[in-house]
Amino acid sequence: MAVRTPDPDPADDGLPDALSGLPGGLDGLGASGGANPGWLTDFELAQARRRLPMLYVEAVPVRTDGSGVVTDIGILLRATPLGEMTRTIVSGRVRYGETVRDALFRHLENDLGPMAFPMLPPSPAPFTVAEYFPIPGVSAYHDDRQHAVSLAFVVPVTGTCEPRQDALEVTWFSPEDAASDALAAEMEGGRGTLIRQALAHLGLLR
């Protein structure tokens, strides 16, 4: 199943897109920028995706008990433009001039809602780096639009999750269920492998 990582709304804030300031005329000053002059037009973004890797952050939301042990793994249910229902995790591009921590917080808030209250350390460290390729079979991860390099994080959340944008709901799975083949088959772009890597990082993969 091919991955379709959502692109943020160009009007959601004033930060420039991850690709503004690129050489070759890809400076993001196209007509679609509106209030955000760093935003790339669809044509410019398609050009950039054919020329260079894109940087993403991904987050596996978790809930913990009073002693800090992970009890639940949050998986998003999302509808594709074709009407297909898939499972995925929090994901999105890093914008030009944006720190990884800020990008992570922005996408967690966009996907889980402002009351999720993610617990981010001052300097987040990814548990793995996932490489998505447009050609299936190069790695465990596939994105038919682009070559993307993704920094993947485990992020505890303490509040109420109310998914926004194209995420329909967040479902909380036990670590055992999150590692199942059935769930992996529903995950887009090979992200079932990413969930298992997160569980292994947490010492929960059995």
C-alpha positions as CSV (number, residue, x, y, z in Angstrom):
1,M,0.0,0.0,0.0
2,A,1.6,3.3,-1.1
3,V,2.0,6.0,1.5
4,R,0.3,9.4,1.1
5,T,1.8,11.6,3.7
6,P,-0.5,14.6,4.2
7,D,0.8,18.1,3.2
8,P,0.0,20.8,5.7
9,D,-2.4,23.7,4.8
10,P,-0.3,26.6,3.4
11,A,-2.5,29.1,5.3
12,D,-2.1,27.5,8.8
13,D,0.7,29.8,9.8
14,G,3.4,32.1,8.4
15,L,6.3,29.7,8.4
16,P,7.9,29.0,5.0
17,D,7.7,25.5,3.5
18,A,10.6,23.1,3.8
19,L,11.7,23.8,0.2
20,S,11.7,27.6,0.0
21,G,15.1,29.0,-0.9
22,L,16.0,26.1,-3.1
23,P,18.2,26.6,-6.2
24,G,16.9,26.4,-9.7
25,G,14.0,28.8,-9.2
26,L,12.3,26.7,-6.5
27,D,12.1,29.6,-4.1
28,G,8.4,29.0,-3.2
29,L,7.3,32.5,-4.2
30,G,4.5,31.2,-6.5
31,A,1.0,32.4,-6.8
32,S,-0.4,29.9,-4.4
33,G,1.6,31.3,-1.5
34,G,-1.0,33.7,-0.3
35,A,-0.2,34.8,3.2
36,N,2.8,32.4,3.3
37,P,5.3,33.6,0.7
38,G,7.6,30.7,1.3
39,W,5.0,28.2,0.1
40,L,5.6,26.2,-3.1
41,T,3.0,25.9,-5.8
42,D,1.9,22.3,-6.7
43,F,4.1,22.5,-9.8
44,E,7.2,23.6,-7.9
45,L,6.7,20.9,-5.3
46,A,6.4,18.3,-8.0
47,Q,9.6,19.6,-9.5
48,A,11.4,19.5,-6.2
49,R,10.2,16.0,-5.4
50,R,11.8,14.7,-8.7
51,R,15.1,16.3,-7.8
52,L,16.0,15.9,-4.2
53,P,15.0,14.0,-1.0
54,M,12.4,15.5,1.3
55,L,12.8,15.8,5.0
56,Y,9.9,14.5,7.2
57,V,9.3,13.9,10.9
58,E,7.0,11.0,12.1
59,A,5.7,10.4,15.6
60,V,4.3,7.3,17.3
61,P,2.0,8.6,20.0
62,V,2.0,6.5,23.2
63,R,0.3,6.5,26.6
64,T,2.2,5.5,29.7
65,D,1.2,4.4,33.2
66,G,2.3,6.2,36.4
67,S,5.8,4.5,36.3
68,G,6.4,5.6,32.7
69,V,5.8,2.2,31.1
70,V,4.1,2.4,27.7
71,T,0.6,0.9,27.8
72,D,-0.9,2.0,24.5
73,I,0.2,2.9,21.0
74,G,-1.8,5.5,19.1
75,I,-2.6,4.7,15.4
76,L,-4.5,7.1,13.1
77,L,-7.3,6.1,10.9
78,R,-7.2,8.2,7.7
79,A,-9.2,8.3,4.5
80,T,-7.2,8.6,1.2
81,P,-8.3,10.9,-1.7
82,L,-9.7,7.7,-3.3
83,G,-11.9,6.9,-0.4
84,E,-9.7,4.1,1.0
85,M,-9.3,3.7,4.8
86,T,-5.7,3.2,6.0
87,R,-3.8,3.2,9.3
88,T,-0.9,5.5,9.8
89,I,1.0,7.7,12.3
90,V,1.6,11.4,12.8
91,S,3.7,12.6,9.9
92,G,4.7,15.7,7.9
93,R,7.4,17.8,6.3
94,V,9.9,19.9,8.1
95,R,9.7,23.5,6.8
96,Y,12.6,25.8,5.9
97,G,13.9,27.5,9.0
98,E,11.9,25.2,11.4
99,T,13.6,23.1,14.0
100,V,12.8,19.4,14.1
101,R,11.3,19.9,17.6
102,D,8.9,22.6,16.3
103,A,8.0,20.5,13.2
104,L,7.2,17.5,15.4
105,F,5.0,19.6,17.8
106,R,3.2,21.2,14.8
107,H,2.3,17.9,13.2
108,L,1.3,16.4,16.6
109,E,-1.1,19.3,17.2
110,N,-2.4,19.2,13.6
111,D,-3.1,15.4,13.7
112,L,-4.1,14.9,17.4
113,G,-5.6,18.3,18.3
114,P,-4.4,21.0,20.6
115,M,-5.4,19.2,23.8
116,A,-3.2,16.1,23.2
117,F,-0.4,17.7,25.2
118,P,2.6,15.8,23.8
119,M,5.6,15.5,26.1
120,L,8.6,16.5,23.9
121,P,12.1,16.7,25.4
122,P,14.2,19.9,24.7
123,S,16.3,17.9,22.1
124,P,14.2,15.1,20.7
125,A,16.2,12.1,19.4
126,P,14.7,9.8,16.8
127,F,14.5,6.0,17.4
128,T,15.2,5.4,13.7
129,V,15.6,7.1,10.3
130,A,13.1,5.7,7.8
131,E,13.9,6.1,4.1
132,Y,10.9,6.1,1.7
133,F,11.6,5.5,-2.0
134,P,9.3,5.8,-5.0
135,I,10.5,2.4,-6.3
136,P,9.0,-0.5,-4.3
137,G,11.5,-2.9,-2.8
138,V,14.4,-0.5,-2.2
139,S,13.6,-0.4,1.5
140,A,10.7,-1.4,3.8
141,Y,9.1,2.0,3.1
142,H,7.4,3.2,-0.1
143,D,6.1,6.6,-1.2
144,D,5.2,6.7,-4.9
145,R,5.6,10.5,-5.1
146,Q,9.1,11.0,-3.8
147,H,12.3,10.0,-2.0
148,A,11.8,11.0,1.6
149,V,14.0,10.8,4.6
150,S,12.0,10.6,7.9
151,L,13.1,11.1,11.5
152,A,10.9,8.9,13.6
153,F,10.1,9.5,17.3
154,V,8.1,8.0,20.1
155,V,6.1,10.7,21.8
156,P,4.1,10.3,25.0
157,V,0.8,12.2,25.0
158,T,-1.1,13.0,28.2
159,G,-4.2,14.9,27.0
160,T,-7.3,14.2,24.9
161,C,-6.7,13.4,21.3
162,E,-9.2,14.8,18.8
163,P,-7.9,14.2,15.3
164,R,-8.1,17.0,12.8
165,Q,-7.4,17.5,9.1
166,D,-7.8,14.2,7.2
167,A,-7.3,12.0,10.3
168,L,-10.7,10.5,11.3
169,E,-9.8,9.0,14.6
170,V,-6.9,7.7,16.8
171,T,-7.2,4.2,18.0
172,W,-5.2,3.0,21.0
173,F,-3.7,-0.5,20.7
174,S,-1.9,-2.6,23.3
175,P,1.8,-3.2,22.4
176,E,0.9,-6.8,21.5
177,D,-1.9,-5.7,19.1
178,A,0.3,-3.0,17.6
179,A,2.9,-5.6,16.6
180,S,0.4,-7.8,14.9
181,D,0.5,-8.8,11.2
182,A,-3.2,-7.8,10.9
183,L,-2.4,-4.2,11.9
184,A,0.7,-4.1,9.7
185,A,-1.4,-5.0,6.7
186,E,-3.5,-1.9,7.3
187,M,-0.6,0.5,7.6
188,E,0.3,2.6,4.6
189,G,3.7,2.8,3.1
190,G,5.2,0.0,5.2
191,R,4.7,1.8,8.4
192,G,3.9,-1.5,10.2
193,T,7.7,-2.0,10.2
194,L,8.1,1.4,11.8
195,I,5.7,0.5,14.6
196,R,7.6,-2.7,15.3
197,Q,10.9,-0.7,15.4
198,A,9.3,1.6,17.9
199,L,8.2,-1.3,20.0
200,A,11.6,-2.8,19.8
201,H,13.1,0.6,20.9
202,L,10.8,0.6,23.9
203,G,11.7,-3.0,24.8
204,L,8.1,-4.1,24.1
205,L,8.5,-6.3,21.0
206,R,8.1,-10.0,21.9
